[in-house]
Amino acid sequence: MTDNDFAVRASGLVKRYPDKVAVDGVDLDIHRGEVFALLGPNGAGKTTTTEILEGYRRRDAGEVSVLGTDPQHGDRRWRSRLGIVAQSSRDEAEASVAELIHHYAGYYPNPRDPDEVIASVGLEEKRKTRTRKLSGGQRRRLDVALGVIGNPELLFLDEPTTGFDPEARRQFWGLIEALRTGGTTILLTTHYLDEAEHLADRVGVIAGGKMIELGTPETLGGRGARVARVRWLDADGAHEIRTDNPTAEVARLMTRFDGEIPELSIHRPSLEDIYLDLIGINAAATELETGVSA
């Protein structure tokens, strides 16, 4: 692959503060057109890493290229190719939804259609409503609309569905899938593991400022090779067996029960299980190295 195949390339990324190293040698490549989810506990370095890539925070060491440009030297034209949905909302309380989105569209050389964007985030019924009268979830949808109005090549989404109800989250997922189909590269940070599993082509787990694992949602942390738990019920009560070959175990149980197996269930580790294992291992390693509990 060439550099043109990547929207983001970072090598040996470091950011230090007087009391801590927030980002400690992070390497990260994001392919053009993929959705990449960056996961990690609070204080792990996710936001600092993202802000460096966006050009809002200077790094102390390492090499970074975002859409072929060092973010520390990105100009206005380069910024117009990015979309950013930060954790905090913009403060334009008196403007209506439609006024605000049409206004922001004027900042970009090739914006999306404002009315289509309003519809895509589910705010058609609120288009004339002033921002200060929106609910928290509705305001978050507006943040997303302002992030995508410029038709970005690369979209940064920092906890985008915080405050969304389940239906709104599903609608948002549809928007992200449509953007990916259209060729937009997306860097997503989220605490919702089901969101990462549903949307992301690849996942990175960062903890203690280090990238501790990279992979697809299906293979992260050896997930595909983890043992399964087969559960069933009989006259003696509930039973569970851990096995690398659940199909063979089910076949054995079918013979024993002559077909129907009472309360049969098969469980493989979820992405959340793997994630918690990974950050737990990292926290234990940090405590061992420093003598301080994470």
N, C-alpha and C positions, 0 to 999 in steps of 0.2 A: 504493500500500500504506500501511496505518496502522501505528503502533507495535505494535498487537496482533498483527500478522502476523510479528513478529520475536521470537525468544527472546533474542537478544543484539544490542545496538546499542552500538558504541564509535566515538568520533570524537576524533581528535587525541590518542590515548592515549600518555602519556609516563611513563617511570620512569627516574630518574637515580640513579646511585651516585657516590661520590667519584671513581672512576677511569674511569667509562664511562657512556654512556647505553644502558641495556639495551633500552628500548622507545622508539622515536623517531617519534611522530606516527602511530601505527597507526589506521587506520579499518577497521572490521569489522562487517558485518551477517550474522546467521545466521537464516534463516527457521525458523519453527516447523515441526517435523516433518522437517527435513532432517538428513543426516549431512554434517558439514563437517570436512574433514581439514586440519590445520595442519601444514605441512611446513617443515623448515629444518635446517641443520646445528647441531651442539652450540654453545651460546652465542649462538644467533641471536636469542633473545628469546621463544621459544615458551613455556617454562615460566613466565617472569615474566608474560607476557600472560595465560596461563591462570589463574595464581594471583590476578591482579587481578580477573578475571571471577568467580572463586570467592569472592572476598571475603577472601582470606588475605594479600593484599599491597596496601598503599595506593599509589595512583598519585600522580604529581606534577602532572599536567595532563591535560586531556581530559574528555569526558563518557562515562559508561558506564551502560547499563541492561541488567539481566539479569532476565528474567521480570518486567519492569516496575518493577524496584527497583534503586537504586544499591547495588552490592555492599558499599560501605563502611558502609552503614546497614542491611544485611540482618539481620532478626531470626531467631529460631529457626524460626518458621513458614515463612519464606522458604527457610531452609536445608533444611527437610524436603522441599522440592520439587526439590532437587538430588541427583544421585548423583555421587560422585567416586571414581575409581580412579587413585590416584597411583602414581608410579614405585616408591616404597618401600612395603613391606608393614607392616600393623599387627602389633603384638607381643602376641599372646595365645596363648603357646606351649602352655599346658596344656589349653585348651578344645578340644573335638572340633569337627569341621566342622559337624555338626548343631547342637550347643550354641551355637556362635558365631553362626550364621545366624539361629537362632530368637531369640537374645538381641537381635541388631541389629534384627530385625523389630519388636521392641517399642518402638523409638525413633520409629517413624513412624506417622502417622495412618491411612495406607492402604497397608500393605505388600503386596508380592506373597506368594504362598504359599511358605513356606520350602522345602518338599519339592520343589515345581516348580522353584525356583531351583537347588537342589542338582542336580537332574537336568539342567537346562539347561546347566550348566557342566561336566557330566561327572564329578561327584564322588559319585555314588550309592554306589559301592563303598568310598568313603573317608569316609562320613558319620560313622562312629564313631571315626575316626582323630584323634589329637591333632595340633594344628597343627604342632608341632615335628617330627613324623615325616613330614610331607608333603615331596615333592620340590619343587624350585624351580618347575617348571611347574604342579604341583598347587597350590602356594601362590598362584601368580598367578591360577589359576582361582578360588580362594577370594576373592582381592581383588576380582575381577570380581563374584562373587556378592554380596559385601557392598556393592558399589557400586550394584547394581540392586535390592536387596531392598526399598528404600523406594518402589519404583514411581515413579521420578523423572520429572518433566517434561523436565528437561535433565540429560544425563549427560556428564560429563567423563571421557575415557579417555586417560591419559597412558602411551603405550607399553604398551598392555594385553596384547599377546601375546608379550612378551619371555619367552623360556624355553619357549614352547609348541612341541611337535613339529608337523609339517605337518597331521596329522589333527586335533589339538586346535585349531589355528588355524582350520581349516575349520569345526569345530563352533562356535567362537566367532563366526565370521562369520555363521553361521545365527542365532545369538542376537541379534546386532546387527540383522540384517534383520528379525527378528520384533519387536524393540523399535521400529524405525522404522515398521513396519506398524501398530503399536499407537499411534503418534503421538508417541513420545519423540524429542526433539531431541538430537543427539549431536555433541559436539565431540571429535574424535579427533586426537591427535598420534601419529605413528608414523614409524619409519625404514624400514618395509617399504613400498616403493612399490606393490607388487602389492596390498597390503592397502588402501591409499588408493584405488587404481584400482577395486578390486572393490566397496568399501563406500561411497565418498563421492559425494554429489550434486555438491558443489563442493569445490575445493581452493584453499588460500591458501599461498603460499610466502613465508616471512619470513626475512630475512637482514640482519645488521647492525642489528637492531632495527626495520627497515622492512618493510612489506608490499610486496613487489616484484612480485607477480603474483597475480591472482585469476581463477578460471574453472572450468569443468567439467574432469574428467580428459581428455575428448576434445579440448577446445579450448585448454587451458592453454598459454601461450607460442606460440600459433599452430600447435599441434600438427597440427590437421587440414589445414593448408595446407603443411606441410613436405613436401619431396620424398621420394619412395620410392626404395628401392634394389631393382632387379631383378637377380637372379643366375641364372646358368645355366652349363652345362658343355658343351663340344664337343671336337672332336679337338685343338684348340689349347690346351685347358686351361679354367680357370675364368674367367668374365667377370662384370662388374658394370657396370650403368648406372644413373645417378641421373635420375629423371624425375618430372615433375608429373602424368604420365598413364600410370601403369603398365599399365592395361588395353590401351591402344593398343600398348604395347611388347610385351606378351604376345601380342597378336593377330599382330603382325609376326613374332615368333619362332615361333608355331604354323605360319605359312605356310612359314617357312624350314625347319622340322623336320618338316613334314607331320604335325602333330598333337602327338605327345609331345615335350616339351621336357626334355632331361636335367637333373636336379638343379635344377629351377626353384624359386626361392623369391622372395617379395616381402616386403620389410621396410619398415615405417614407423617413425618414432621412437617409442620407448616413453615412458611417463610418466617413467621413470627418466632417459632420455636428455634430455628436456626439463628436468627438475628440475636435473640436473647442469649443463646449459647455463646455466640461470638463476642458480644460486648461483655458478657460475664467473664469469659476467659481473659479478655484484655484488662478488665478491671482488676482481676486477681493478679495478673502479671505486673500491673502498675503498682499495686500495694506491696508486692514482693520486692520490686526494685527500689521503691522510695520509702517503704515503711509507713505510707500514708494511705488510709482507706479511700477508695474512689467513691 
